[in-house]
Amino acid sequence: MTSVGAPLQLPASRWRRRLNIVGALVLAAAVLYVLLLAFPAPLFRYRMDYRQFRVYATRPIEEARLRVVLDRAEALLVRSPLHDPARIHRLYFLGSFRQFAFFARGNHRAFAVNNVGIRNVFLSRSDWASDSIFANRPSYNRRSLSAVLAHEMIHTLMEKRYGLLTNWRVPTWKREGYADYLAQESSFEVDHGRELIRQGSEDPSPAFLYLRYRLVVAYLLDTKGVSVEELVTQEFDVAALERELREQLSRPAAEAN
């Protein structure tokens, strides 16, 4: 007989069953989430197919305006030797920061995410009429939607060209620098960033870091004549490249050109 006031304890077997149930539920939720990342179309009410773009949205699609944005993105993309006109790009437009956060997880402050291996592009809140996209952060929070699309789609094309493992091993400064180089845009103001680099100064924002990546890649491709293939496959001394870039930015414009 159990004494009065003694704590009730569940048998160990019942605890194990409960833990197994909780574990199974967590696993099922994780599997369901991965499936939604891979096959999110049922969550998006609206769809448009245009050229090499398959567009999904949670709000009605303004087709004429969005086509203009997609044409601009493609015009940026065709500049790359990695461009593949047969590749279908799946683009998912979210109508709010909260919706975007569900798909972006830890990257919910970004403009867009492009999941490795799956290559569905999820985009934060955007305005098709002004070709703008917004990030849920206090600064450096607006970019051209067409530029962000080009940035994300070149990630898809790099993975297609070099394979999942090789592309994953490419240093971040190359992947992100080339993507912003192709997009011809950064969220950090370019002239201010160049001046900081020239002075050897820093800015703590990730936006400045991405601009540095872009300028180093531009220096390799435009000044040193490195090809995209060489950029991806060869090793470089990044510190030496940044010193050379700083020296170039410190020279008078006519001499630098």
Beta strands, then each sheet from edge to edge (+ up, - down):
strand 1: 46-50
strand 2: 53-57
strand 3: 89-93
strand 4: 112-114
strand 5: 120-123
strand 6: 126-127
strand 7: 132-134
strand 8: 142-144
sheet 1: 1+ 2- 3- 5- 4+
sheet 2: 6+ 7- 8+
end
